């Protein structure tokens, strides 16, 4: 086993969450190894690129070698979670354990299933859909590793994300990209239900807090997010920032089923439609009670920064 160092390793560093974590770690002055299949990562001081495949134990061990903290921000394609995600995470568990590192897992809220109150960490894992069960099983395996002493683990859970680099998300290209181009923004689900949204830089700050603080070990944590908004209110903020009249339409269940016939990612959204047709709100009070005040980015500021990123990265 390699001796722990001051090295922080980010797996899935080319993705939206992973690249945000790389930037947050670099801003805090950490030494960072950014890992993905391409080896293309943000060019920042103190950041080294590592091209690797973490779906095998050998690849994960090479990526994690010498790490003090490993951030598991990698994920397979959305419609391939059930087949590929557990195997990937098993390999990451092997890699982090071999290095003697602490593992911070970037998780979501699927395991709770349909809810009628704000979600807290002590809720049962009631999901019965395949993706929710996969998330529950991975969390249970990771926390079991911690209890056995095999691996230090902390889990950070966020809701639907958006922000700079956030493309493969329900509030990504179909909202920000479309609105910027003057097209109709397509909102997944009804427009009148309150929903918690997580801003990518806030997710990164939360995950790095978990990585840096031993009080996070052995537990799951809901990461702080701004106040929940309805789809209508969120879209109002987007179009207000653009200075244009609102051009938006909901993507209802019927249309989701129809588009799902030809698009596997849209088809997979049907499993978790209960996150769209009723309030879906997260409670992060456990996090702030433990680690102190956390200033989330105000939604208007987050929307403006996201639109700026889409402008700078538009291919039109």
Secondary structure, 3 states (H helix, E strand, C coil): CCCCCCEEEEECCCCHHHHHHHHHHHHCCCEEEEEECCCCCCCCCCEEEEECCCCCHHHHHHHHCCEEEEEECCCCCHHHHHHHHHHHHHHHHHHHHHHCCEEEEEECCHHHCCCCCCECCCCCCCCCCHHHHHHHHHHHHHHHHHHHCCCEEEEEECCEEECCCCCCCCCCHHHHHHHHCCCCEEEECCCCCCECEEEHHHHHHHHHHHHHCHHHCCCEEECCCCCCECHHHHHHHHHHHHCCCCCEEEECHHHHHHHHCCCHHHHHHHHHHHHCCCCECECCHHHHHHHCCCCCCCHHHHHHHHHHHHHHCCCC
